[in-house]
Every structure is written in structure tokens, then in C-alpha cells.
Amino acid sequence: MDRILLISDNPRRSRGLAQDLADGLTCEVHDLYADHAPASRAGVLVPAAILNKPGRLDAHEMAIARRHPEQGYRMRAGQGFGLRMLAVVRSHHEMLDGSGYPDQLKGDDIPDRVRLVTVCDIDGALIERRSYKLPMSYADAFAILEGMMGRLDSAVVNAFRPVAAAFTPLVPCDA
């Protein structure tokens, strides 16, 4: 598996996407950004040599990168953060089919707000420039999200299409 699911470098863009997506799904997420922001910074727990590696991660590097949700959760637990925010930090890489990490949660065990943030984060990772890849076009990124239905909530992915299109610049991020 490549680094497709690492956190978005652009929390402000993801905040707008997540809020508009939630509005489109008629969800109550007045504090979704507060939940998403700590998750978007969890990548700082991964060593720069791994985050900036120009090629694929080996198994050892991937294991290190996959620790950041648990590390972020432990770092914030007991610090006054709400349970919903802590769930986003810990579970933003979980997939509906149980193939995610760190807890291999399935289906209804993944809270709705985690599902929203996960889709926004994956989109951000796809359309942003990374040390190991060029940014993707909106169409290519959305095709990947559609291909992940079953792992991602299909209602969230379907609601995401017009939101992502509205936020997508004419030129991909960092092109």
C-alpha cells in the first residue's frame, strides 16, 4: 500500500470540504473543524525522513507511519479534547470493511464524523503535491474515491462530488 491515506497538508481546505459535505448530508457538525484540525496535524508524529521519502515506503517505514493515529490520540487524551475529536484523531484511517488502522473498525463502529473527515483527507492527499507524487486532477482523485466505495461510506463519497468540484482549483494544488 502506498501513502495514499496520509493526512491532508491543507487543513483549511479540508475544513471547508468537510463542512460543505456535512451540510450537503444535513449533518450537524458545527465543530467539525475542531475535530479535523488535530487529525490533520497528526502527521507531525511521523519522522520527516519517512514523510518526505520520494519513493514507496517499505514495510518498516509503513509500520512507523501507521502509528500516528494512536500516538496522536494518546498525546491528546486527558488534555481536555472531546471524545468525538479524539475518535477522529484515532480513527481517521479506518475503513468500513475493517481494512483500516489502527483498530480495524468496521461499518457502524466508525462514527459519521470520522467518515466525513476520512473522505476529505484522502481527497487532500490525492490532489496535493507530495514528495513521492505529483498532484492528481479532481477527476482522477474522485475516481479513486469512487473505487474505494465499500471501504468508504458511499453516501459520503456521492455527496462529496459537488463539494470537491466546487473547491477544486483550475490548476491542481502546487502544480
N, C-alpha and C positions, 0 to 999 in steps of 0.2 A: 504494500500500500504506500502510496506517495503521501506527501504532506498536504493533501487537498483539504483536510479538515482543520488545519491550524487557524488560529483566531484572526479575525479581520484587523488590519492595521489602521482602519479608519473608523473609530467608534462613533464619530459624529454622523457619518453616512449611514452606518448600521442603525444608529438611533432613529434616524428618520425613516429608514426602511421598516424597522420593526414597529414603529408607532403607526405608520400608514397601513402596514399589513394588518396589525391588530385592529385598526379602525375598520378596514375592509372586511374583517371577520367578525365585527361587532364584539370584540373582546374588551374587557375592562383592564387596561394596562397603563394607568396614569403614571406609574413609576417604573415602567419597563426599562427606561434608560438607566435608572439607578441599578437595576438588576443586571443589565448588559455591560455596563462600563467595567466593573471588576472582572468579568469574564474576558473582556477584550484585552485586559492588561495581564491576564494570566500567562501569556507567552513570555513575559519577562523572566519567568521562572525557568525557562529553557535556556541553556547556555548559548551565547551568541554564535559560537562555532557551529552549533547544530542548526540554529535558525537561519544562518547565513550560508550554509553549505550549498554550493552550486549544483550538486547532483542529488541523486536519491539517497535517502537515509538508509544505513544498514540496520540490522535487527537491534543492535545495542543502542544506537542513536534513537531509533524509533521508540524503544522502551523508555528512554530518558524523556523524550518529548511527551510521551503519553502520561507521564506522571504529573504534568502541570495542573490538571483539574483537581486532583486530590491535594496537591500542595497549596493551590490557591484556596481551596476550601478550608484546609487546616489553618492557613495563615489568617483567614477572616473569621473563623468560628470563634465565638466568645468575645468578639470585638464590637458587638452591637449591630451587626448586619442582620437583616431579616431572614427568616427561613426560606422565603421564596427566592431571594437573591442568592443565598447560599446554594440552593438547588440549581440555579442557573450556572453558577461557577463550577460546581462539581459535575454537572450532567450535560454540559453543552456539546459533548461529543457522543452522547448516547444515540442509538438508532432504534427505531420501532421494532426491528426484527431481532434485537438483542446482540447485534454485532458491534455495538459501540463500546466505549470505555469511559470511566474506569469500572463501572459496576454491572455492565451488560444488562441494563434495564431493558424491558420490553413493553410495548404497547402503552396501556393506561398507566403504567408505572412512571412514565415520562410526563411531567407536568406540561400543560399547554404553553406556558410562557417559555419553557425550555425549548419546545418545538419551534416557536417563533424565532428565538434568538439563534438557534442552530441553523435554520434556513438562511437567515441574514448573514451569519458568519461564513457559511460555506460560499455564498454568493460573493462576499467580500474577498475571500481567499482566492476565488477563481478570477475575478476581474481586476485584481490589483497585481502590480508587478511584485515579484518575489525574487530572491537571489537565484532561485533554481528554475524560474519560468517567466515568460512574458505575460502580460495581462491578456485575458480572453475577452472576446466580444460578448455583449449581453446575450446574443442568440446562442453562442456556444456554451456559455455558462448556464443558461436556463435549460438547455438540452441535457446537461449533466444533472441538474436538479430534477428534471422530469425522469431521467433514468434512475434516479435514486428513490422514486416513489416506492413505497413498501418499506424502505428504510427511513424515509422522511414522511411526515404526515401529508397525504395527498391534498387535503383541503388547504393546508398552509401553502404548499407549493403552488397550487392553482391560484390561490388568492395573491400570491407573490408576483405573478406575471405582470399585471399592470403597474404594480408598485415599483418593481425593479425597472421596468421600462421608463417610468416617469423620472426615476433618479439616475438613469444611465446617461452619462455624458456622451456627446457625439464622438469624442475620442476616448478610448479606454484609459483608465487611471494610469498615470505615469507612462503613457505611450511615448 
